[in-house]
Amino acid sequence: MSQVNEMQAQLRKVAAELLETGTVGYIIGWGATRFPDRTTPVFIHDAKDADKLVWNEYCINGLAKYVLDDKIKDKKIGICVRGCDSRAINRLIIDNQLLREAVYLIGLPCEGKADKVKCGKCAHKNPVSYDVLIGDLVTETPVTDRFKAVEDLEKLSADEKHAYWSGVYEKCVRCFACRNVCPVCSCKECYADQYRVGWQGKQNNSVENWNYGLTRAYHVGDRCVECGECERVCPMDLPLMLQNRKMLKDINELFGDYECGLSDDRAPILGEYDLSDRDEYM
């Protein structure tokens, strides 16, 4: 039996035990579809259905955001977490959107999935938090070119940058898929859905697209866990992670090395204050 199949078998066994003992009310994981190269998020409530859980190279979808859909939790939610999912869970805890004791984390070391764009710059293949670990921890390799694409963009002139981003946002259809899939976009009501003069217009034009895209980038800011879900689901193939990493690069340059979600007790970097902070802008 291959390591992947062994992990899948172990995952199903652990899931069944958690459900049988009542440790969790249900488990969020991945399930098969009619397409061999696709999986879908599944919610397992009964131990006899634990065999519906799968673990393979096509388990790409992020799962963390689904915990926000259950507002009244009678029991813990069991959720499968890779490195990216566990970082998102930690950030939700920091943002007071979730209590750590409300979830049971089933850790799954991940050596990367079929989506190389999403997984290519992953520096944390092992879950950073978990209650039970399936399989063995894998070797992690530091990412040395995390901000390479941002640095290349920064070399362009102001006019070239404007032309580049104008081309990007002219294609945006404002479907809000990026917002809906983002695990740290957790506002109960997004400003973009509110009908308030001067906020977000409803016209379908590049100016309003710029407004939405840049506002969302600033909103995510130091909260981005670099899971790549926004870019993965964008139907127009917009380089959304390039925009997010520009924010993270600036944060790293201003405040030192920073990666969001590595623990559930790190104060938000943009919410910290120290008298030694640089203040050239004042």
N, C-alpha and C positions, 0 to 999 in steps of 0.2 A: 504493500500500500504506500502511495506517495505521501510526502509530508503534508501536502495540501489536503488530500483525502483523510489523512489521520487527524488533521486539525478540524475538518468538517465533522468527522465522527465524534470527536471529543466535544465540539461545540454543541452538537445535538444532545449528547449525553448530559452535559452540564445544564443545558436549557431545560431538559425534561426534569431533572432533579430540582432545579429552582422553582419550577411551576408545581411539581408534585408536593413539595414541602411548604408551598405558600410564601416562599421568600420574596417572590415578585408576583405582581398581578398579571403581567404580560411581558413579552420580550420583543424588542425591536431589532430586526436583523435584515438579512437579504434572502430573497427567495428566487427560484427559477422562473423563467417565462417560456413562452413557446419558441423563443429565439435562443439558440445555444450560446450566443455571445452577448446576452443581455440578462441582467438581474433586476429585481425591483424590491423596494423596501417592503417588508412584511411585518405583521403584528401577530405574534403567537400567544394565544390565551390558554391553550390546553396542552398538557404534556404530550398527548398523543399526536399532536401536530408538530412536534419539535423536529421531525424528519423533513419538514418543509424548508428548514434553514439550510442555506448553502454558503460555502466559502471557496471562492475561486478568483481568478484574475479579472473577472468581470464585476466583482463587488465594488463598484465605483461610487455609487451615490453616497453622499454624506447623510448621516442619520441623526445627528445631534438636534437639529431643529424640531424634530417630531416630538421631543419631550415637552415642548411648549404647548402642544395641543391639548394636553391633559391637565386641566386646571384644578381638578379635585382628585387627589391621589389617595385612594384607600390603601394601596400597597405600593411598594417600591416598583419603579419601572426598570426592567432589565434591558440593557442596551449594549449592542456590540460596538466596540470602539477600537479604531486604529489610532495611530498617532494624531492625525488631523481631527478625528471625532473627539478624542479625549481632550485636546486643546480647546475645542469649541465648548465642551461641557464645562471646563474650568472657567472659561470666560463668562459663560452664562451664570455661573455661581458668583463670580466677582461682580457681575452686573445686577445681582439680586433677582435674577429671573428664575433661579432654581436653587433648591437646597441640596447639598451634597448627600444628605441622608435620604433623599427622595429617589435616588437612582442606584442601581446595582450595575457596575461597569464590568462587562465581559471583555477583557483585553485580548486583542488579536494582533500580534506582530505582523507587519505588512512590508513586503519587499518591493512594493509597487504594483500597480494594476495595469490593465491594457491601455488606459488613457495616459500616454507618456507626457502629454502637455500638462495635465493636471498633476501628475506624480513626479515629473522630471526634476523639480527643485526641492523635493521633500527631504528635510534634514532629520526628521523625527519619525522613523519608520515603526518604532515601538510605541505603544500607548504610554503616555506620561503619567496616567492615573488609571488604576483598575482595582477591582475587588477580587477577581480571579483571572488568571492568565491561561490562555489556550495556546499550546505549543511553546517553543523556545524563543527567547529574545534574539533578534537578528542584529548583525553588525551594521552600525550606522556610519555613514560617511559624511563629513562636513561639506556643505555646499559652498564652494568658493566663488561662484559667479552669481550669487543671489541677486545682486543689483546691476549686473552687466548690461541688460537691456535698458535700464533706466539711465545709466551713465552714457550709453550711446545716444539716447534721446536728448540728454542734457547738452550734448555737443552741438546740437543744431542751433541755428539762429532763431530769434524770436519769431520771425516771419515763417520760417520752416516749421517750427513747433505749432504755430497757429494753423498752418495749412494741414499739418498731420492730424491734429485733433478735430479740425473742421471736417475732414474726410471721415473720421471715425464717427462723429456724432450725426453726420448727415445720414448714416445708415441705421442709426438707432430707431427702433419702432416703439420704444417705451412700453414694452410688454410687461415690464417689472419682474421678469423671470429671475434676474440677478438678485433683486431684493427678496423675492419670495423664497429663494433657495439658501440665501446667506444665513448661516447659523447664528450670527451675532446681530442681524437686523431683527430686533426683538420688540420694537415699539408696537403697542397695541393698535395704534392707528398711525399709519405713515402720513407725513405731511403732504406727500404727493397725492394722496387720496382726498385731502380736505379741500373744500371749496372756499378758499379765503383769498381775497384780492391781494396780489403782490407776492403770493407764495409760489405755487407751481401752476403755471398755466396749462390748459388742456389742449392747446393748439399742437398740431403735429408739425413742428418745424425744428430746425437745428438749434435755434436759440433756447427753446424750452428743453430740448434734449441735453444741451450743455448744462443748463441749470440743474436738471435732475442728476446727471452723471457726476458732476463735480460736488453737488451737495451730498450725494450718497457716499462719495469717496471720503469727504471730510467727516461724515457721520461715522463711517467705519473706522477711519483713522488708525488709532493705536489698538483697535479691537479686532483687526483682521488677523485670522489664524493661518492665512495663506493656504487654505484648503483647495482653492481654485474652483470651487463650485460655481461661482458667478460666471466665470469665463467658460466653463464646461457647458452650461445650459443656454448661453446666449445664442439665439437663432441666427444672429447676424455676425457671429464670430468676432465680436469686438474685443480688443486687448485689455480687458478690464483689470487683470492682475498687474499689468504694466502701470496702470494708474494707482492701484493700491500699493504697489512696491515703491513708487515714488514717495508716497506718504511715509511709508516705513523707513525708507532711506533717510529722509529728512529727520525723522524721529531719532534714528540711530546716531546721526551726526550731532543732533542737539543734546541728546540725553544719554548717549552711550549705547552699548550693545543691548538690543531689546528684541525679544520674540514673545508674542502674546500667547497666553494660555499654557505655559509650561508648568504652572502651579495654580492652585485655586485660592491663593491668599496674597498674590502680588497686587498691590494697589495699581489702579489704572495710571499709566505713565503720564497721560495728559491731565490727570487729576491730582498729581503730586505737586508740592510746592516747597521750594527751599530758597533761603536767602542768597544762596550762591548761584542760583540760576542766572544764565546770561540774559541780559535785557537791552541789547543794542537797539531794539525797535522803539524804546521809550525815549 
